[in-house]
């Protein structure tokens, strides 16, 4: 794992037109290059280049691939991964044959799909009737009990089935239960058969329950039929799955080739292309191109330092085990190229926060078990859609469970009970006000722990920011910025001052010979920031009037001082929520135990405890996870994280590149 984003280099190459296909296949096989359109040539030379043209467009290939993927997923067939060696004997495309194969399969499935559509419509109508009945919304239903004076009941039933509802015509009186909005259509049909409404009040009362029972039975029968139809469709697809996989493989490989070639430019006899490659692979790519072209190529490498940072793609090399936290970082933003990789720091900070807020050995084990079982289910069923507990959440729970268990060991908590001696201090006992031995005596001491933890996190963010600024050679910001050295020193002074004031019992302010000189020096540097910045701009030809510089200096001074003191103070105090969630967790468990002691029935007590633990695990666990994420995003990331990066997306046999 690298502490910084991966170093990148840009390749620009010229190869012979006759070697183009070999080059495309070799680069796809390697799969470490993100292609970009050539833009470094003069405009007059760019005008002489032609773009790639193909008999089959990328859009057509993508549509074909998606169509095959849809059928494979419907049949429960796993979409294969493209393996090495496919490019050596790539068969030509036969799109017409592929279309005929897919059309024949779709035609054979059409009758199944039509029946599924009809059944789904019937189920929706029946479920709506059942729901209105359960909610006592009889005004939304149309119940009729009676007989017909002429015509066949079979003919009547056939016409009513087109409307949707429950119709019981096996015995008299007949029963019809539909939605009120369909009453006019029902009346039109029944009038043609001489419908006469029954005046038997007992029949009217029993008809509703009888019709609802029939609706439930039909709904269940329809569901079973849907399941059989689904299995029938899957079986038809599986019979031709080998043909579908062969079509998908060939179309997918050609689609990737077209994707690569879409970035190529051409002269009469040569092909030009460009792209980003991780620096560690640059020698391999050079050797690869020389080998497949027999040396008939011109290769030029451009270091990322010669290109604006915002144009360089970003690759973070985090261990696979930290992928859940890398996704957490990417959900916030892609870090700037050349900056620190936030993933390992995010993982440590997030897990520490969660452990402090949700510290329980037993409940942590439940989270771990849920993560392991969920991951196993998704691994066993790769095509399974994400449910309430998604794949990402399962992988995250595998980390959060042990973190919570470690917290439980530190505080001696297992399902809210003090079943084991704490390695640090008894958190639950402190919250409940019981006398304990050690440095931690009350809730204020717990709040102090989280404030100290927040100071460590904030200072870590400041130090990471200083490293980023130094690497980017932005020394002006490194010294004068609110998250730079000046801000860090003033934050340290504020911490020292507040600590001394609290230690004195809030009676006297601390004093030291270094305090005033350091504070004045920092304030002077903030004042100097404006004029010095104006001088640096003037050297670049961006001159400003003296009046403008003075006004900006005064305003910037006031804003900077306010942001340093109030901003960093609020960031620090924000970490008190860590203690707050931990205290709430302990208090909730205590409340459930007190509730469990009220009933004399042991079964009721067990049920209350099970329900209490379940609610705490779900609600408190969710709250702790959200608050840990919030503290990372708003208190930690804002100190050092520079986003707006572009993710590195190399094109290879296993890449996601398509016709986008």
C-alpha positions in Angstrom: 0.0 0.0 0.0 1.2 3.5 -0.9 0.7 6.4 1.4 0.1 8.6 -1.6 -2.0 8.2 -4.8 -0.2 6.2 -7.4 2.4 7.9 -9.6 1.2 8.2 -13.2 2.8 8.7 -16.6 1.2 9.5 -20.0 2.1 7.4 -23.0 1.9 8.8 -26.5 2.8 6.3 -29.2 2.8 6.0 -33.0 2.6 2.5 -34.6 2.1 1.3 -38.1 -1.5 0.8 -39.3 -0.7 -2.9 -40.0 0.3 -3.4 -36.3 -2.9 -1.7 -34.9 -4.9 -4.9 -34.2 -1.9 -6.5 -32.4 -1.3 -3.4 -30.3 -5.0 -3.2 -29.3 -5.1 -6.9 -28.2 -1.8 -6.6 -26.3 -3.0 -3.5 -24.4 -6.3 -5.1 -23.6 -4.5 -8.2 -22.3 -2.3 -6.0 -20.1 -5.2 -3.9 -18.9 -3.3 -1.1 -17.2 -3.9 1.9 -19.5 -6.6 4.5 -19.5 -6.9 5.9 -23.0 -7.3 9.6 -23.7 -7.7 11.5 -27.0 -4.6 13.0 -28.4 -4.4 16.7 -27.7 -0.7 17.6 -27.6 -0.2 18.0 -31.4 -0.5 21.4 -33.1 -3.9 22.2 -34.6 -2.6 22.0 -38.2 -1.3 18.5 -37.6 -4.5 17.4 -35.8 -6.5 18.5 -38.8 -4.6 15.9 -40.9 -5.6 13.0 -38.7 -8.7 10.9 -39.2 -10.8 9.2 -36.6 -11.5 5.5 -36.3 -14.3 4.1 -38.4 -15.9 0.6 -38.1 -18.5 -1.5 -39.8 -20.1 -2.1 -36.4 -20.4 0.8 -34.0 -19.8 0.6 -30.3 -23.4 1.5 -29.6 -24.6 -1.5 -31.6 -22.2 -3.8 -29.8 -23.2 -2.5 -26.4 -26.9 -3.0 -27.1 -26.2 -6.5 -28.2 -24.1 -7.2 -25.1 -26.8 -5.8 -22.7 -29.5 -7.9 -24.5 -27.5 -11.1 -23.9 -26.7 -10.1 -20.3 -30.4 -9.5 -19.6 -31.2 -13.0 -20.9 -28.4 -14.6 -18.9 -29.5 -12.9 -15.7 -33.1 -14.0 -16.3 -31.9 -17.5 -16.7 -29.7 -17.4 -13.5 -26.6 -18.0 -15.6 -23.4 -16.4 -14.3 -21.8 -13.9 -16.7 -18.3 -15.2 -17.3 -15.1 -13.3 -16.8 -12.9 -12.7 -19.9 -9.7 -14.7 -19.5 -6.3 -14.3 -21.1 -5.9 -16.0 -24.5 -9.3 -15.0 -25.9 -7.6 -12.3 -28.0 -5.3 -14.7 -29.8 -8.1 -16.5 -31.7 -10.9 -13.9 -31.7 -13.6 -15.0 -34.2 -15.2 -12.4 -36.5 -18.5 -10.8 -35.6 -21.6 -12.3 -37.1 -24.2 -9.9 -35.9 -27.0 -11.2 -38.1 -26.6 -14.8 -36.8 -26.5 -13.4 -33.2 -29.7 -11.5 -33.8 -31.5 -14.5 -35.2 -30.5 -16.6 -32.2 -31.7 -14.0 -29.7 -34.9 -13.4 -31.7 -35.7 -17.1 -31.6 -35.1 -17.3 -27.9 -37.1 -14.1 -27.2 -40.0 -15.5 -29.3 -40.1 -18.7 -27.4 -40.2 -16.7 -24.1 -42.8 -14.3 -25.3 -45.8 -16.6 -24.4 -44.3 -17.0 -20.9 -43.8 -13.3 -20.5 -47.3 -12.5 -21.7 -48.8 -14.9 -19.2 -46.5 -13.4 -16.4 -47.8 -9.9 -17.3 -51.4 -11.0 -17.0 -50.8 -12.8 -13.7 -49.0 -9.8 -12.3 -51.9 -7.5 -13.2 -54.4 -10.0 -11.5 -52.2 -10.1 -8.4 -52.0 -6.4 -8.2 -55.8 -6.1 -8.4 -56.4 -8.8 -5.8 -53.8 -7.4 -3.4 -55.4 -4.0 -3.6 -58.8 -5.5 -2.8 -57.3 -7.5 0.2 -55.5 -4.3 1.5 -58.7 -2.2 1.3 -60.6 -4.9 3.1 -58.0 -5.2 5.9 -57.9 -1.4 6.3 -61.8 -1.3 6.5 -62.0 0.9 3.5 -65.1 -0.6 2.1 -65.9 2.6 0.2 -63.1 1.6 -2.2 -64.7 -1.8 -2.9 -67.8 -2.8 -4.9 -69.5 -6.0 -3.5 -72.5 -7.5 -5.3 -74.5 -10.5 -4.4 -77.3 -11.7 -6.7 -78.3 -13.8 -9.7 -78.7 -13.5 -13.5 -82.0 -13.9 -15.2 -80.7 -14.9 -18.6 -77.5 -15.9 -20.3 -74.7 -18.3 -19.3 -72.8 -17.8 -16.1 -69.7 -19.0 -17.9 -70.0 -16.2 -20.5 -70.6 -13.7 -17.7 -67.5 -14.9 -15.9 -65.4 -14.7 -19.0 -66.3 -11.1 -19.6 -65.8 -10.1 -15.9 -62.4 -11.7 -15.7 -61.2 -9.1 -18.2 -62.0 -6.4 -15.6 -60.3 -8.1 -12.6 -61.6 -9.0 -9.2 -63.2 -11.9 -7.4 -66.2 -13.7 -9.0 -67.8 -16.7 -7.4 -70.4 -18.2 -9.7 -70.2 -21.9 -8.7 -73.3 -21.7 -6.5 -76.2 -19.2 -6.1 -76.4 -16.4 -5.1 -73.4 -15.2 -7.2 -70.7 -13.0 -5.6 -68.8 -10.3 -7.3 -66.1 -8.2 -5.5 -64.2 -5.6 -7.5 -62.6 -2.1 -7.0 -65.1 0.8 -6.9 -63.4 2.4 -9.9 -64.4 -0.6 -12.0 -68.1 -0.5 -10.9 -69.3 1.1 -14.1 -67.7 -1.5 -16.3 -69.1 -4.3 -14.1 -72.6 -2.8 -14.3 -72.4 -2.7 -18.1 -71.5 -6.4 -18.3 -74.1 -7.5 -15.7 -77.0 -5.6 -17.2 -76.6 -7.6 -20.4 -77.2 -10.8 -18.3 -80.1 -9.4 -16.3 -78.4 -9.2 -13.0 -80.7 -9.0 -10.0 -79.3 -7.9 -6.6 -80.1 -10.2 -3.6 -82.0 -8.7 -0.7 -80.7 -11.4 1.7 -78.8 -9.4 4.4 -77.1 -12.6 5.8 -75.8 -13.4 2.3 -74.4 -9.9 2.0 -72.5 -10.2 5.3 -71.0 -13.6 4.5 -70.1 -12.7 0.9 -67.3 -10.3 1.9 -65.4 -12.8 4.0 -65.9 -15.5 1.4 -64.7 -13.3 -1.4 -61.6 -12.1 0.5 -60.8 -15.7 1.3 -61.0 -16.6 -2.3 -58.8 -13.5 -3.2 -56.1 -14.7 -0.9 -56.3 -18.2 -2.2 -56.1 -17.0 -5.8 -53.2 -14.7 -5.0 -51.2 -17.6 -3.6 -52.1 -19.8 -6.6 -51.0 -17.0 -9.0 -47.7 -16.7 -7.1 -47.0 -20.4 -7.5 -47.9 -20.2 -11.2 -45.5 -17.2 -11.6 -42.8 -19.3 -9.9 -43.4 -22.1 -12.3 -43.3 -19.8 -15.3 -40.1 -18.2 -14.1 -38.5 -21.7 -13.8 -39.8 -22.6 -17.3 -38.2 -19.4 -18.7 -34.9 -20.1 -16.9 -34.9 -23.7 -18.3 -35.3 -22.5 -21.9 -32.5 -20.0 -21.4 -30.2 -22.6 -19.8 -30.6 -24.9 -22.8 -29.0 -22.4 -25.0 -26.7 -20.8 -22.4 -23.5 -22.1 -24.1 -24.5 -20.2 -27.3 -25.4 -17.1 -25.3 -22.1 -17.1 -23.5 -20.2 -17.5 -26.8 -22.1 -14.6 -28.2 -21.5 -12.4 -25.1 -17.8 -13.2 -25.0 -17.2 -12.3 -28.7 -19.4 -9.2 -28.6 -17.7 -8.0 -25.3 -14.2 -8.5 -26.6 -15.0 -6.6 -29.8 -16.7 -3.9 -27.8 -13.6 -3.4 -25.8 -11.5 -3.3 -28.9 -13.8 -0.7 -30.4 -13.6 1.3 -27.2 -9.8 1.3 -27.4 -9.7 2.1 -31.1 -12.2 5.0 -30.6 -9.3 6.9 -29.0 -6.9 6.2 -31.9 -6.1 8.7 -34.6 -4.8 7.8 -38.1 -2.7 9.0 -40.9 -2.4 7.1 -44.2 0.0 4.5 -42.8 0.2 5.1 -39.0 -1.9 5.0 -35.9 -1.5 7.4 -33.0 -2.8 7.0 -29.5 -2.3 8.2 -25.9 -3.2 7.2 -22.4 -2.3 7.2 -18.7 -0.3 4.3 -17.2 0.9 3.7 -13.6 4.6 4.6 -13.5 5.6 1.1 -12.4 4.2 -0.3 -15.6 5.7 2.1 -18.0 8.8 -0.1 -18.8 6.5 -3.1 -19.3 4.3 -1.2 -21.7 7.3 0.1 -23.7 8.7 -3.4 -24.0 5.2 -4.8 -24.9 4.7 -2.3 -27.8 8.2 -2.9 -29.1 7.6 -6.6 -29.1 4.2 -6.7 -30.8 5.3 -4.1 -33.4 8.8 -5.6 -33.9 10.2 -2.3 -33.0 8.1 -0.3 -35.5 6.9 2.3 -33.0 7.7 5.6 -31.5 7.1 5.9 -27.8 7.1 9.1 -25.8 6.4 9.4 -22.0 5.2 12.5 -20.2 5.5 12.7 -16.4 2.4 13.8 -14.5 4.3 16.8 -13.2 4.2 18.3 -16.7 0.4 18.2 -16.8 -2.1 20.1 -14.7 -3.0 18.0 -11.6 -6.7 18.0 -12.4 -6.1 16.3 -15.7 -4.2 13.3 -14.2 -6.3 10.3 -13.2 -6.0 9.0 -9.7 -5.3 5.4 -8.5 -5.3 4.6 -4.9 -3.4 1.4 -4.0 -5.1 0.3 -0.8 -5.1 -3.4 0.3 -8.2 -5.4 -0.7 -9.1 -5.7 3.0 -9.6 -1.9 3.1 -11.9 -1.7 0.1 -15.0 -0.8 2.2 -13.2 2.3 3.5 -11.8 3.2 0.0 -15.4 3.2 -1.2 -16.2 5.5 1.8 -13.6 7.9 0.6 -14.7 7.8 -3.0 -18.3 8.5 -2.0 -17.0 11.8 -0.6 -14.8 12.6 -3.6 -11.8 11.3 -5.5 -8.7 12.7 -3.9 -6.4 15.0 -5.9 -3.5 13.4 -7.8 -0.3 13.3 -5.8 -2.1 13.8 -2.4 -2.2 11.4 0.5 -4.3 8.3 0.2 -7.0 8.9 2.9 -8.1 5.2 3.0 -6.0 3.9 5.9 -6.5 7.0 8.0 -10.2 6.9 7.4 -10.3 3.2 8.4 -8.5 3.8 11.7 -10.5 6.9 12.6 -13.9 5.4 11.7 -13.3 2.2 13.6 -12.1 4.0 16.7 -15.1 6.3 16.7 -17.5 3.4 16.2 -15.8 1.4 19.0 -16.2 4.3 21.4 -19.9 4.9 20.5 -21.0 1.2 20.3 -18.8 -0.7 22.8 -20.3 -4.1 23.5 -18.8 -7.5 23.1 -22.0 -9.4 22.5 -23.7 -6.9 20.2 -20.4 -6.5 18.3 -20.4 -10.3 17.8 -24.0 -10.1 16.3 -22.8 -7.4 13.9 -19.8 -9.6 12.9 -22.1 -12.6 12.4 -24.5 -10.6 10.3 -21.7 -9.4 8.1 -20.2 -12.8 7.6 -23.6 -14.5 6.9 -24.6 -11.7 4.5 -21.2 -11.8 2.7 -21.5 -15.6 2.3 -25.1 -15.3 0.9 -24.0 -12.7 -1.7 -20.9 -14.7 -2.6 -23.0 -17.8 -3.1 -25.5 -15.9 -5.2 -23.5 -13.3 -7.2 -26.6 -12.2 -9.2 -28.6 -11.5 -6.1 -29.7 -7.9 -5.9 -28.7 -5.9 -2.9 -31.3 -6.0 -0.1 -31.8 -4.0 3.0 -28.3 -5.1 4.1 -26.2 -4.6 0.9 -22.9 -6.2 -0.1 -21.1 -3.0 1.0 -22.8 -3.0 4.4 -22.0 -6.6 4.9 -18.3 -6.0 4.2 -18.3 -3.0 6.5 -20.0 -5.0 9.3 -17.1 -7.5 9.3 -14.9 -4.6 10.5 -17.5 -2.9 12.8 -18.3 -6.0 14.7 -14.7 -6.6 15.9 -14.3 -2.9 16.6 -17.4 -3.0 18.8 -16.1 -6.2 20.5 -12.8 -4.5 21.3 -14.7 -1.6 22.8 -16.7 -4.1 24.9 -13.6 -5.6 26.2 -12.2 -2.2 27.1 -15.3 -1.2 29.0 -16.4 -4.6 30.2 -19.8 -4.7 28.5 -21.5 -7.7 26.9 -25.2 -7.3 25.9 -25.3 -4.4 28.4 -24.1 -6.7 31.3 -20.8 -6.3 33.1 -19.9 -10.0 32.6 -16.2 -9.5 32.4 -13.7 -7.1 34.1 -13.0 -4.0 31.9 -9.5 -3.6 30.5 -9.9 0.2 30.8 -12.9 1.3 32.9 -16.5 0.2 33.5 -18.4 2.6 31.1 -21.9 1.5 32.1 -21.1 1.9 35.8 -19.7 5.4 35.2 -22.9 6.4 33.2 -25.1 5.1 36.0 -23.2 7.1 38.6 -21.8 4.2 40.5 -18.5 4.8 42.4 -15.5 3.4 40.5 -11.8 3.3 41.0 -9.4 4.9 38.5 -9.0 8.2 36.6 -12.5 8.0 35.0 -15.0 8.9 37.7 -18.0 10.5 35.9 -19.6 11.5 32.6 -17.4 14.6 32.3 -14.3 12.4 32.3 -15.8 10.5 29.4 -16.5 13.7 27.6 -12.9 14.7 28.2 -11.7 11.4 26.6 -13.6 12.2 23.4 -12.4 15.8 23.2 -8.8 14.5 23.5 -9.5 12.0 20.8 -11.0 14.8 18.6 -7.8 16.9 19.1 -5.7 14.0 17.9 -7.9 13.5 14.8 -7.9 17.2 14.0 -4.1 17.5 14.4 -3.6 14.4 12.3 -5.7 16.1 9.6 -3.6 19.3 9.8 -0.3 17.4 9.6 -1.6 15.4 6.5 -2.6 18.8 5.0 0.9 20.1 5.5 2.4 17.1 3.8 0.0 17.5 0.8 0.9 21.2 0.5 4.6 20.6 0.8 4.4 17.9 -2.0 2.4 20.3 -4.2 5.0 23.1 -3.4 2.3 25.4 -2.3 4.5 26.9 0.5 2.5 30.1 0.8 -0.6 28.1 1.9 1.5 25.8 4.0 2.6 28.7 6.2 -0.4 31.2 6.1 -3.5 29.1 5.5 -6.0 28.5 8.4 -5.2 24.8 8.1 -1.5 25.5 7.6 1.3 26.0 10.2 -0.1 29.3 11.5 -3.5 27.7 12.1 -1.9 24.7 13.7 0.1 26.8 16.1 -2.8 29.0 17.1 -4.9 25.8 17.6 -2.2 24.5 19.9 -2.2 27.8 21.9 -6.0 27.6 22.2 -5.8 24.0 23.5 -3.1 24.9 26.0 -5.1 27.9 27.2 -8.3 26.0 27.6 -6.6 23.1 29.3 -5.1 25.4 31.9 -8.3 27.1 32.5 -10.2 23.8 33.0 -7.4 22.4 35.2 -7.7 25.5 37.6 -11.3 24.6 38.1 -12.5 27.4 35.8 -11.0 30.0 38.2 -7.9 31.4 36.6 -6.4 31.7 33.1 -3.0 30.2 32.5 0.0 32.3 31.9 3.4 31.6 30.3 6.2 33.7 28.8 5.8 32.1 25.4 2.1 32.7 25.1 1.9 36.4 24.1 4.9 36.4 21.7 3.7 33.3 19.8 0.2 34.6 19.6 1.3 38.0 18.4 3.6 36.4 15.8 0.8 34.3 14.4 -1.5 37.3 14.2 1.2 39.2 12.5 1.7 36.5 9.9 -2.0 36.5 9.2 -1.8 40.3 8.6 1.3 39.9 6.4 -0.6 37.2 4.3 -2.6 39.8 2.3 0.2 42.1 1.2 2.6 39.3 0.6 0.0 37.6 -1.6 -0.5 40.8 -3.5 3.3 41.0 -4.2 3.4 37.4 -5.5 0.4 38.2 -7.7 2.1 41.3 -9.0 5.1 39.3 -10.1 2.8 37.2 -12.2 1.3 40.4 -13.8 -1.9 40.5 -11.6 -1.5 43.9 -10.0 -4.0 45.2 -7.4 -4.6 48.7 -6.1 -3.2 49.6 -2.6 -6.7 50.4 -1.4 -8.0 47.0 -2.5 -5.0 45.3 -0.8 -5.7 47.1 2.5 -9.4 46.3 2.5 -8.8 42.7 1.6 -6.1 42.4 4.3 -8.4 43.7 7.1 -11.3 41.5 6.0 -9.1 38.4 5.6 -7.6 39.0 9.0 -10.9 39.2 10.7 -12.3 36.2 8.9 -9.2 34.0 9.3 -8.9 34.7 13.0 -12.6 34.0 13.5 -12.4 30.7 11.4 -9.3 29.5 13.2 -10.7 30.0 16.7 -14.4 29.4 16.2 -14.0 26.8 13.5 -11.4 24.6 15.2 -13.3 25.0 18.5 -16.5 23.8 17.1 -14.7 20.9 15.3 -13.2 19.9 18.6 -16.4 20.1 20.6 -18.2 18.2 17.8 -16.4 15.0 18.9 -18.4 15.2 22.1 -21.1 13.4 20.1 -18.8 10.3 20.4 -19.3 10.4 24.1 -23.0 11.3 23.7 -23.7 8.2 21.6 -21.7 6.0 23.9 -23.7 7.3 26.9 -27.0 6.9 25.1 -26.1 3.3 24.2 -25.4 2.5 27.9 -28.5 4.4 29.1 -30.8 2.5 26.6 -29.5 -0.9 27.7 -30.0 0.2 31.4 -33.6 1.2 30.6 -34.4 -2.1 28.9 -33.0 -4.0 31.9 -35.2 -2.0 34.3 -38.2 -2.7 32.1 -37.3 -6.4 32.1 -37.4 -6.5 35.9 -41.0 -5.2 36.0 -42.9 -8.3 34.9 -42.6 -11.4 37.1 -42.8 -13.8 34.1 -39.3 -15.0 33.1 -40.5 -15.5 29.5 -41.6 -11.8 29.3 -38.3 -10.7 30.8 -36.4 -12.7 28.1 -38.5 -11.3 25.3 -38.0 -7.7 26.6 -34.2 -8.2 26.7 -34.2 -9.8 23.2 -36.3 -7.0 21.8 -34.2 -4.3 23.6 -30.9 -5.7 22.3 -32.3 -6.0 18.8 -33.5 -2.3 18.8 -30.2 -1.1 20.2 -28.2 -3.1 17.7 -30.3 -1.7 14.8 -30.9 1.9 15.9 -27.8 2.6 17.9 -25.6 0.7 15.4 -27.0 2.8 12.6 -26.6 6.0 14.5 -23.0 5.2 15.5 -22.2 4.4 11.9 -23.7 7.6 10.6 -22.1 9.8 13.2 -18.7 8.2 12.6 -19.0 8.9 8.9 -20.1 12.5 9.6 -17.1 13.1 11.9 -14.7 11.8 9.2 -16.3 13.8 6.4 -16.8 17.2 8.2 -14.2 17.3 11.0 -11.4 15.2 9.5 -11.6 15.4 5.7 -12.0 19.2 5.7 -8.6 19.6 7.3 -6.6 17.9 4.5 -8.7 16.3 1.8 -8.6 17.9 -1.6 -11.1 16.3 -4.0 -12.0 16.9 -7.6 -9.8 14.1 -8.8 -10.7 11.7 -11.7 -10.7 8.0 -10.9 -8.2 5.9 -13.0 -10.2 3.5 -15.1 -7.9 1.3 -17.2 -9.3 -0.6 -20.1 -8.7 -4.4 -20.1 -10.5 -7.7 -20.5 -12.0 -7.3 -17.1 -12.7 -3.6 -17.2 -16.1 -1.9 -17.2 -15.4 0.2 -20.2 -18.3 0.3 -22.7 -19.7 2.6 -25.3 -20.3 5.5 -22.9 
